[in-house]
Amino acid sequence: MNITESQKKYLRARGHDLKPLIMVGDAGLSESLLAEYEATLAHHELIKVKVRAADRESRDEMIKQLCDNHFASLVQRVGNVALIYRANHDKKAEKRLRIPSS
C-alpha cells in the first residue's frame, strides 16, 4: 500500500502516543508471532512493533518482511520501533482509522 507524505505525517501524529503492541525477540518472526501480528494489525490498523535484533540489517529485514508479506506500509522507524499501517476495509466505516486523502 502506498501512502503519501502528508498521510505519513498524519499517521505519525496519531501513532506518537502508542505503545508497542508486538515485540519481536530473539526467536525472530515465528509463526505464532506472525499470527498475533496479523490479528493486531487487522484490529488496530496502526501499530508499533518493537524489534530486538543483533544488528541493524537484520532488524530492517524483519521490518521489511512484516510490511511486504502482510501488505502493510512502514510509516516510520525510530531505533528499534517501527510504526506500521494497514487499512482494514472489512471493518465498519465508522470504526476505521480515517486518513486524509492524497
Secondary structure in CASP SS format (residue, H / E / C, confidence):
PFRMAT SS
TARGET T0000
AUTHOR 0000-0000-0000
METHOD secondary structure of the structure
MODEL  1
M C 1.00
N C 1.00
I C 1.00
T C 1.00
E H 1.00
S H 1.00
Q H 1.00
K H 1.00
K H 1.00
Y H 1.00
L H 1.00
R H 1.00
A H 1.00
R H 1.00
G H 1.00
H C 1.00
D C 1.00
L C 1.00
K C 1.00
P E 1.00
L E 1.00
I E 1.00
M E 1.00
V E 1.00
G C 1.00
D C 1.00
A C 1.00
G C 1.00
L C 1.00
S C 1.00
E H 1.00
S H 1.00
L H 1.00
L H 1.00
A H 1.00
E H 1.00
Y H 1.00
E H 1.00
A H 1.00
T H 1.00
L H 1.00
A H 1.00
H H 1.00
H H 1.00
E C 1.00
L E 1.00
I E 1.00
K E 1.00
V E 1.00
K E 1.00
V E 1.00
R C 1.00
A C 1.00
A C 1.00
D C 1.00
R H 1.00
E H 1.00
S H 1.00
R H 1.00
D H 1.00
E H 1.00
M H 1.00
I H 1.00
K H 1.00
Q H 1.00
L H 1.00
C H 1.00
D H 1.00
N H 1.00
H C 1.00
F C 1.00
A C 1.00
S E 1.00
L E 1.00
V E 1.00
Q E 1.00
R E 1.00
V E 1.00
G C 1.00
N C 1.00
V E 1.00
A E 1.00
L E 1.00
I E 1.00
Y E 1.00
R C 1.00
A C 1.00
N C 1.00
H C 1.00
D C 1.00
K C 1.00
K C 1.00
A H 1.00
E H 1.00
K H 1.00
R C 1.00
L C 1.00
R C 1.00
I C 1.00
P C 1.00
S C 1.00
S C 1.00
END
